[in-house]
């Protein structure tokens, strides 16, 4: 797995950037995470985090290096019985996971949190929305409450490393790996296979 980090470069003390900016590019190679294969088929266990995401519309959607809130949220559990934590913003809307984007299915409609004030606009999130549009599957980006998530027909999370993980249990409540999730998972696996061939 290749990770690329781009910074604006060094500027000494303080926050003022130098007149001439020399960006820094960092490349690092890592072994691919050894997640159990059944996470993609049978789903994962998730819970809600206590740590909240602060609002900053200027940074919303960007994968930047200030991920301290996600670090604090991920420190809320250390065992393997839970694979992801869902994070709320200061207005009590569910925004994303500590390492993933969130989708729910409600009466056949695919919903994902609108990232207007915080959150990361992930690549697989973008792919999932594009797939839904191409397949005529209704999709909406909206403010989503905890109650909406818990009342959803299906729940899944996405990111560029894990791909798509259905959520089979959230906050003690069971969810099926339903037909919409199965359809999107199958299409994503096929797209990845085509990419690699």
N, C-alpha and C positions, 0 to 999 in steps of 0.2 A: 504494500500500500504506500503510495507516494503522497506526502503532505507538502503543500506549498504555502509558505507564509510570506507576505509582502508587507514591509513596513516603510514608513516615509524616510527612514534612515536615522542617523544620530544627530542630535542637536545640542548636546551638553546639558547643563542644568536648566530647569524651568521648562515652560511649555512653548515658548516662541520658536517657530521653525526657522532654520537658517535661510539666508537669502538664496543660496544655491542648495537645492535638495538632491541628495544622492540616495535613491531608494535602496533598501536592503532586501534581497531575495534569499529565503532559506528553503532548502529542499531537504526533506528527511524521509528515509525509507523505513517502514515498519512491517513486521509480520502481519498478515491478515488476521484479524481477531477470530478466535476459535469458538464462535457461538454455536450452540447445538442447532442442528438442522431443523429440529421440531419447532423452534421459535417461529420459523417462517410458515409452517403448515398448521401446527396446533395452537400457536399463539403464546403470548407471554403474560406475566402477572405485572400489574402496575399499581401505583398508588398516587395520591395527591401529595405534593410537597408543602411544607409550611413556608419555606422561603418564597418570597414574591419577586416578580420581575418589576423593575421600576419603568416608568414611562419616559420615552425619549424618541419622539417622532423623527428626529433627524437621523437616528441610528437604526430605526426600525427596518427590518428586513435584511440588514447587512450582517455577514458573518465576520465580526471584528474580534480583536484579541481581548477585549474586556468582558470576560465570561465569568466574573467572580460570583454572580448570583447562581449560575449553574453549578459552579464548584461547591458552593455552600449547600445547594439543594441536594447534590449527589452525595454529600457527606451525611445526609440524614439516614441512610441505611448502608450496611456493610455486608449483609449476607446475600446469598444467591437466590433467595426465595422470591425476590422482587427484581425485575429486570429494567424497569424504567419508572421515573417519577414525572408526573404531570405538574406543570407550574402555572400558577395564576398570576395575573397582574394586580396592581394595587386597587383596581376597581372590581376585583373578584371574578374576572372573566378568565377562562382557561385559554392559555396562549400556545403552549408547546410542551414538549418533554425536555428533560435535561440535555438530551442529545438528539432529539427527534422533533419532527412536525406531527401534528395530531389531525386525524380525520375521524368523523363519525358519520354514520348512515342513519337518516331519520326519514321514515316513510319513503324509501327509495331515492332520497336526495342525499348527495354527498356534501357534507359540510366540513369546512376547515376554518380555524380562527383567522380573522382578518388581522394582518400584522401592521396596523396603522400606528401603534404607539410603542411596540416592542416585538421581539421575536426574530427568528432567522428564516428567511425565505429560502428553504432548501431546494436542492436540485430535484430530488425525488418528489417533493411536494409539487414543484412545477410540472414534472412529468405526469403525475397523477391527475392534475387539473387539465392538462392538455389531452390526456387519454380520455377523460370523462367528456370533454368537449367534442372530441373526434367521434366518440361512440354514442353521442346523444344522451349521455347520462347527466341528469341535472346536477349542477354543483353550485355551491354558494360559499363565498367568503364572508363570514359574519362574526359578530361577538357571540361567544358561546359560554353558557353558564355551566357550573358543576352539575346542576339538576338536569340540564339537557344532555350532558355526557352520560350521566347515570341512567337516563331514560332512553338512550340511543338503542337502535336495533343492532348496530355493529360499531366496533371501534378498532382503528388500527393506527400505527405510527410508522413514520418513514425517515430515512436519512440515506446519504450516499454510500455509507459503509454497510449498514444492515439491510438496505433495500426496504422491504415492507414487512412489518411484523403485525399480525393481528393481535388484539388484546383479548385474552380469554377470561381474565379476571381483573377487576379494577375496584379498589377500595372495598374488597370483600364481596363484590357482586360479580356473577358470572355472565359472560357474553358469548354468543355463538360466533364461530367463524362463518359469517353469513355469505350469501351469494354475491353481493357487490364486492366485498373484500376478496373473496375467492377469485372473482373475475379480474380484478385489478392486479392481484398477486400473480396470477397465471400470465397475464399480458406482460407484466414487468419482467418475470423470469424469461419469457420468450424474447423480449427485447434485449435483455442482457446476453442471452445465448447468441443472438444474431450479432451483437456487438463484438463478441469474443471470437466468432468464427470467420 
